Amino acid sequence: MTRKMVLTALISGLVTLLAVFVTFKLLPSEKEIERQLQRQYSTGDPQFRRSMGVLLGPPPRAGVKVHENRPWTEKLHGEFAAIFGSQL
């Protein structure tokens, strides 16, 4: 490689980094949550279904069960038990 090619590649890289930096500085930043919302009722409460219906659209149909997500450690425990408990 000649010295001119190395210098061109270096300048191109620096100009690209500068352009990316300027672009990200000019873009609006993400909004942050300013306050934590309090939990007012559990998922089994009828008011929960009404609130979710208002937020997400029509209420769930009859027979659709709403439940809280388990922590990921509980999910992994069950999956590992199924994997290691299986027979080949």
Z-matrix of the N, CA and C atoms (Angstrom, degrees):
N
C 1 1.453
C 2 1.525 1 109.46
N 3 1.264 2 113.69 1 141.30
C 4 1.458 3 117.56 2 178.69
C 5 1.521 4 109.17 3 -87.16
N 6 1.283 5 113.48 4 163.29
C 7 1.458 6 119.80 5 -179.44
C 8 1.527 7 110.89 6 -63.32
N 9 1.324 8 116.43 7 -34.49
C 10 1.467 9 120.81 8 -178.86
C 11 1.533 10 110.36 9 -66.94
N 12 1.333 11 118.89 10 -38.99
C 13 1.457 12 122.43 11 179.73
C 14 1.529 13 110.98 12 -67.04
N 15 1.321 14 117.06 13 -40.74
C 16 1.468 15 121.44 14 179.04
C 17 1.527 16 109.98 15 -64.95
N 18 1.327 17 115.94 16 -43.38
C 19 1.461 18 120.42 17 179.18
C 20 1.529 19 110.71 18 -64.14
N 21 1.322 20 118.01 19 -40.24
C 22 1.465 21 122.08 20 178.51
C 23 1.526 22 110.36 21 -63.89
N 24 1.339 23 117.34 22 -44.10
C 25 1.456 24 121.25 23 179.42
C 26 1.529 25 111.11 24 -63.98
N 27 1.313 26 117.27 25 -40.96
C 28 1.461 27 121.82 26 179.23
C 29 1.529 28 111.27 27 -64.71
N 30 1.306 29 116.64 28 -46.04
C 31 1.469 30 120.73 29 179.43
C 32 1.528 31 110.37 30 -64.90
N 33 1.329 32 117.71 31 -40.40
C 34 1.467 33 121.04 32 178.39
C 35 1.525 34 110.92 33 -62.48
N 36 1.311 35 116.73 34 -41.84
C 37 1.459 36 120.64 35 178.15
C 38 1.512 37 112.21 36 -63.80
N 39 1.320 38 116.92 37 -43.70
C 40 1.459 39 120.63 38 179.47
C 41 1.531 40 112.09 39 -65.65
N 42 1.317 41 116.50 40 -40.51
C 43 1.467 42 120.30 41 178.17
C 44 1.529 43 110.11 42 -64.52
N 45 1.327 44 117.13 43 -40.20
C 46 1.462 45 120.80 44 178.46
C 47 1.529 46 110.87 45 -63.93
N 48 1.324 47 116.73 46 -45.92
C 49 1.470 48 120.02 47 177.59
C 50 1.526 49 111.44 48 -60.61
N 51 1.307 50 117.10 49 -41.51
C 52 1.457 51 120.99 50 178.32
C 53 1.524 52 110.88 51 -63.74
N 54 1.319 53 117.49 52 -41.88
C 55 1.467 54 121.27 53 179.48
C 56 1.531 55 111.00 54 -64.49
N 57 1.317 56 116.72 55 -41.58
C 58 1.466 57 120.20 56 178.35
C 59 1.523 58 110.13 57 -65.30
N 60 1.307 59 117.81 58 -44.20
C 61 1.461 60 121.86 59 179.75
C 62 1.529 61 111.04 60 -60.88
N 63 1.313 62 117.57 61 -46.95
C 64 1.465 63 121.59 62 -179.63
C 65 1.530 64 110.46 63 -64.17
N 66 1.333 65 117.04 64 -40.65
C 67 1.458 66 120.90 65 179.71
C 68 1.517 67 110.77 66 -61.65
N 69 1.325 68 117.74 67 -46.34
C 70 1.458 69 120.01 68 -179.06
C 71 1.522 70 112.30 69 -69.44
N 72 1.298 71 118.33 70 -28.64
C 73 1.464 72 120.47 71 177.00
C 74 1.529 73 111.26 72 -72.37
N 75 1.319 74 117.37 73 -30.76
C 76 1.460 75 120.43 74 -178.20
C 77 1.524 76 112.82 75 -83.41
N 78 1.349 77 117.58 76 -22.44
C 79 1.457 78 120.59 77 179.28
C 80 1.524 79 110.08 78 -71.71
N 81 1.335 80 117.36 79 147.82
C 82 1.466 81 118.53 80 177.36
C 83 1.527 82 110.49 81 -67.37
N 84 1.318 83 115.94 82 143.67
C 85 1.455 84 120.12 83 -178.44
C 86 1.528 85 110.33 84 -81.71
N 87 1.331 86 116.35 85 165.52
C 88 1.455 87 121.02 86 179.01
C 89 1.520 88 109.65 87 -69.54
N 90 1.320 89 114.98 88 147.24
C 91 1.453 90 119.22 89 175.46
C 92 1.518 91 108.42 90 -80.54
N 93 1.310 92 115.93 91 142.30
C 94 1.449 93 120.84 92 -179.68
C 95 1.520 94 109.71 93 -109.13
N 96 1.326 95 115.40 94 149.64
C 97 1.467 96 119.86 95 177.00
C 98 1.518 97 107.77 96 -70.23
N 99 1.311 98 115.43 97 126.85
C 100 1.455 99 119.60 98 -176.32
C 101 1.519 100 112.48 99 -90.10
N 102 1.340 101 117.02 100 -28.69
C 103 1.457 102 119.30 101 178.39
C 104 1.519 103 109.49 102 -144.69
N 105 1.315 104 115.66 103 148.89
C 106 1.454 105 121.86 104 -179.52
C 107 1.530 106 109.23 105 -83.45
N 108 1.321 107 116.42 106 134.83
C 109 1.458 108 120.46 107 179.28
C 110 1.522 109 110.11 108 -82.92
N 111 1.317 110 115.59 109 141.28
C 112 1.453 111 121.02 110 178.06
C 113 1.522 112 110.04 111 -81.60
N 114 1.312 113 116.67 112 143.61
C 115 1.459 114 121.37 113 176.23
C 116 1.521 115 107.62 114 -82.50
N 117 1.331 116 116.77 115 122.84
C 118 1.459 117 119.98 116 -173.40
C 119 1.524 118 112.88 117 -97.29
N 120 1.333 119 118.65 118 -26.45
C 121 1.457 120 120.60 119 -178.49
C 122 1.518 121 109.39 120 -157.06
N 123 1.339 122 115.67 121 160.87
C 124 1.463 123 120.66 122 -177.72
C 125 1.524 124 110.14 123 -83.06
N 126 1.337 125 115.58 124 172.67
C 127 1.465 126 120.00 125 -178.95
C 128 1.513 127 112.01 126 -70.16
N 129 1.319 128 118.60 127 -18.94
C 130 1.461 129 121.13 128 178.31
C 131 1.516 130 113.49 129 -81.84
N 132 1.312 131 117.46 130 -12.81
C 133 1.463 132 121.81 131 -178.24
C 134 1.531 133 110.54 132 -73.70
N 135 1.343 134 118.83 133 136.67
C 136 1.472 135 120.44 134 177.99
C 137 1.536 136 113.14 135 -59.36
N 138 1.315 137 116.78 136 -29.78
C 139 1.462 138 119.56 137 179.00
C 140 1.524 139 110.86 138 -64.38
N 141 1.340 140 117.69 139 -30.55
C 142 1.461 141 121.09 140 177.43
C 143 1.520 142 110.47 141 -60.90
N 144 1.332 143 116.48 142 -45.91
C 145 1.467 144 120.59 143 178.68
C 146 1.535 145 111.04 144 -61.41
N 147 1.310 146 116.72 145 -41.72
C 148 1.473 147 119.34 146 -179.99
C 149 1.531 148 110.58 147 -64.87
N 150 1.336 149 116.08 148 -43.26
C 151 1.468 150 119.78 149 -179.36
C 152 1.520 151 111.36 150 -64.29
N 153 1.326 152 117.02 151 -43.40
C 154 1.455 153 120.12 152 178.71
C 155 1.524 154 110.39 153 -65.26
N 156 1.324 155 116.98 154 -34.76
C 157 1.460 156 120.34 155 177.10
C 158 1.511 157 111.61 156 -63.62
N 159 1.328 158 116.47 157 -38.95
C 160 1.461 159 120.58 158 178.27
C 161 1.518 160 110.48 159 -67.59
N 162 1.339 161 117.00 160 -41.69
C 163 1.457 162 120.94 161 -177.72
C 164 1.525 163 113.36 162 -74.19
N 165 1.327 164 116.45 163 -41.38
C 166 1.460 165 120.19 164 -169.65
C 167 1.520 166 114.27 165 -108.83
N 168 1.297 167 118.69 166 -3.43
C 169 1.457 168 119.91 167 -179.12
C 170 1.510 169 110.71 168 119.28
N 171 1.326 170 116.81 169 -150.99
C 172 1.458 171 119.55 170 -176.02
C 173 1.530 172 111.73 171 -60.79
N 174 1.327 173 117.20 172 152.19
C 175 1.466 174 120.02 173 -179.02
C 176 1.528 175 110.97 174 -66.68
N 177 1.318 176 117.18 175 159.51
C 178 1.465 177 119.75 176 179.07
C 179 1.522 178 111.23 177 -61.68
N 180 1.315 179 116.08 178 146.02
C 181 1.456 180 120.91 179 178.51
C 182 1.516 181 110.22 180 -70.40
N 183 1.314 182 115.57 181 161.52
C 184 1.459 183 120.57 182 177.83
C 185 1.519 184 109.14 183 -60.79
N 186 1.297 185 116.54 184 137.74
C 187 1.449 186 121.19 185 179.87
C 188 1.518 187 113.73 186 95.69
N 189 1.323 188 117.75 187 -14.85
C 190 1.468 189 120.60 188 178.16
C 191 1.526 190 107.48 189 -82.29
N 192 1.316 191 115.89 190 124.59
C 193 1.453 192 120.44 191 -178.24
C 194 1.532 193 109.97 192 -96.21
N 195 1.310 194 116.11 193 133.91
C 196 1.455 195 122.40 194 176.21
C 197 1.519 196 106.87 195 -107.07
N 198 1.323 197 116.15 196 126.99
C 199 1.457 198 119.91 197 -179.99
C 200 1.523 199 109.97 198 -141.12
N 201 1.311 200 114.41 199 159.00
C 202 1.452 201 119.96 200 178.70
C 203 1.520 202 109.33 201 -79.45
N 204 1.322 203 116.39 202 148.46
C 205 1.459 204 120.55 203 176.12
C 206 1.515 205 109.81 204 -73.61
N 207 1.320 206 114.89 205 140.54
C 208 1.460 207 119.98 206 174.99
C 209 1.528 208 108.14 207 -79.30
N 210 1.319 209 116.32 208 154.94
C 211 1.469 210 118.31 209 174.02
C 212 1.519 211 110.41 210 -60.18
N 213 1.311 212 117.32 211 151.19
C 214 1.462 213 121.63 212 -175.88
C 215 1.517 214 112.56 213 -61.40
N 216 1.343 215 117.28 214 -27.08
C 217 1.463 216 118.76 215 179.68
C 218 1.523 217 110.87 216 -67.31
N 219 1.325 218 116.98 217 -37.38
C 220 1.463 219 120.15 218 177.61
C 221 1.527 220 110.53 219 -67.01
N 222 1.311 221 117.01 220 -39.71
C 223 1.458 222 120.15 221 178.73
C 224 1.529 223 110.64 222 -62.80
N 225 1.328 224 116.24 223 -45.64
C 226 1.459 225 119.98 224 -179.18
C 227 1.516 226 111.29 225 -64.68
N 228 1.326 227 117.39 226 -37.74
C 229 1.458 228 120.45 227 179.46
C 230 1.524 229 110.16 228 -59.61
N 231 1.330 230 116.68 229 -45.59
C 232 1.456 231 120.37 230 178.86
C 233 1.520 232 112.30 231 -65.48
N 234 1.313 233 117.54 232 -39.86
C 235 1.466 234 120.79 233 179.69
C 236 1.525 235 111.39 234 -67.55
N 237 1.333 236 116.82 235 -42.73
C 238 1.458 237 119.67 236 178.70
C 239 1.527 238 110.93 237 -65.39
N 240 1.315 239 116.87 238 -38.59
C 241 1.469 240 120.17 239 178.77
C 242 1.534 241 109.52 240 -62.36
N 243 1.329 242 117.20 241 -39.87
C 244 1.461 243 120.51 242 179.03
C 245 1.526 244 111.30 243 -68.61
N 246 1.327 245 116.94 244 -39.53
C 247 1.464 246 120.66 245 -178.83
C 248 1.522 247 110.69 246 -67.87
N 249 1.325 248 116.45 247 -50.98
C 250 1.457 249 119.89 248 -175.19
C 251 1.529 250 111.94 249 -76.74
N 252 1.320 251 117.68 250 -19.37
C 253 1.444 252 121.16 251 178.39
C 254 1.524 253 113.00 252 -85.82
N 255 1.308 254 117.07 253 -10.87
C 256 1.460 255 119.55 254 -178.54
C 257 1.531 256 110.58 255 -77.13
N 258 1.301 257 114.48 256 156.24
C 259 1.458 258 120.19 257 179.86
C 260 1.512 259 109.28 258 -113.39
N 261 1.327 260 115.91 259 145.29
C 262 1.465 261 120.39 260 179.67
C 263 1.505 262 110.78 261 -88.97
